Amino acid sequence: MTDYLTVAPEVADALADGNPVVALESTILSHGLPPGRNLKVAAELEAAVRGAGAVPATIAVLDGRAVIGLSPAELERVCAEDAGLDKLSWRDLGPALALGGSGATTVASTSALAHAAGIGVFGTGGLGGVHLPLPGASTTWDVSADLGALSRLPVLVVCSGVKSILDIAATLEVLETNSVPVLGYRTGEFPAFYRRSSGYEVNWRVDDAAQAAAAVAAHRRLTGSAVLLANPIPAEFEMDAALHDRLLAEGLELLREREVLGSDVTPVLLEHFHTASGGVSLDANEALVVSNVRLAAEVAVELSA
C-alpha cells in the first residue's frame, strides 16, 4: 500500500525524527458537517493538535493517492459542497487507489492508512459499532468495519465512545472479543458520543496522558490490536437526555421508512440529529472532536518522549 501513499513533507519529517504525529479522518469533514463549518472545524482540529505539541495528518484519498497530511488546498477540496467524495472504508481502499478514485476516510480506513504511513495515534469523534435493529426487527447484521480494523491494527484511537445511535452493549462485547482494551479518560463509564455516559462501565481508567501512553506502550508489546481511549464530551456541550432520546427514536423510524441500510445509516441519522436539534448536535460534535484530537496529541507527545 505504501506505493500509493503521498506523505506531506511536514509529516514525513516528523515521523523520520520520531516526533509525535496525530492522524485525522476526513469523513467527518465531507459527510458529517455542513459546508463552511466543515472547513472551520478542519482548521480547529489541526490547530488543536499543533497546540498540544504534535503534527496533524488529515487523511483522504484523492485521485488514486492516499494523502497523509492534506494541504490547505486539499482540505478545501474535501470540504467543498460539490466535492462529490465517496465514503471509503478499509475494504474500499484497494479499488479506489487502483482505479484513481477519490474519497473521504472513515475510522477503519484512516487507521489502516495511518498505520501504513507509520502513524500510531488517531483522534476522531466517535467509533462505528453494532447498529440497533430498525423498528419492527429483532436483530441486525449491520456491524461497522471500524471494529474489525481495531482488532488488526495497533493504533491508539481517541474518541467519545461509540455514537449513541448504536447498540453500545453489543459494540463493547465485540471489542472485548477482539482484545481491544477500552480505557476511560478520567471516567469509569463508557461515553456515548453526545452523552457523557452510556451506563456501561469500562475496565480501565486513566487520568492523564502519561498513564494512557504507558498503557498503550505496554499493550503494543503484547498484541497487534488497537487501544480505544474513550474521552467523554465536554460537560457543557452534553446533549440533554430527553432531547437525545427523542431524536434517536425519530431517526430510527426515519431509517425504517426510507429503508436506509449499510454505510448510509450513520450520515442519515446524524443529519436528522443536526436539523431536528436546531444545531445543538453540531455544536456537540465539534466540541467533542476538538477535545479528542487535543487529547490524542497529548498522548502522542508522551509516546514519543
Secondary structure as GFF3:
##gff-version 3
##sequence-region A 1 305
A	DSSP	three_ten_helix	2	4	.	.	.	ID=ss1
A	DSSP	beta_strand	5	7	.	.	.	ID=ss2
A	DSSP	alpha_helix	9	16	.	.	.	ID=ss3
A	DSSP	beta_strand	21	24	.	.	.	ID=ss4
A	DSSP	alpha_helix	27	30	.	.	.	ID=ss5
A	DSSP	alpha_helix	37	51	.	.	.	ID=ss6
A	DSSP	beta_strand	55	62	.	.	.	ID=ss7
A	DSSP	beta_strand	65	68	.	.	.	ID=ss8
A	DSSP	alpha_helix	72	79	.	.	.	ID=ss9
A	DSSP	beta_strand	86	88	.	.	.	ID=ss10
A	DSSP	alpha_helix	90	98	.	.	.	ID=ss11
A	DSSP	beta_strand	103	105	.	.	.	ID=ss12
A	DSSP	alpha_helix	107	117	.	.	.	ID=ss13
A	DSSP	beta_strand	121	123	.	.	.	ID=ss14
A	DSSP	alpha_helix	145	152	.	.	.	ID=ss15
A	DSSP	beta_strand	156	159	.	.	.	ID=ss16
A	DSSP	alpha_helix	168	177	.	.	.	ID=ss17
A	DSSP	beta_strand	182	185	.	.	.	ID=ss18
A	DSSP	beta_strand	204	206	.	.	.	ID=ss19
A	DSSP	alpha_helix	209	220	.	.	.	ID=ss20
A	DSSP	beta_strand	227	230	.	.	.	ID=ss21
A	DSSP	three_ten_helix	235	237	.	.	.	ID=ss22
A	DSSP	alpha_helix	241	258	.	.	.	ID=ss23
A	DSSP	three_ten_helix	262	264	.	.	.	ID=ss24
A	DSSP	alpha_helix	265	276	.	.	.	ID=ss25
A	DSSP	alpha_helix	280	304	.	.	.	ID=ss26
###
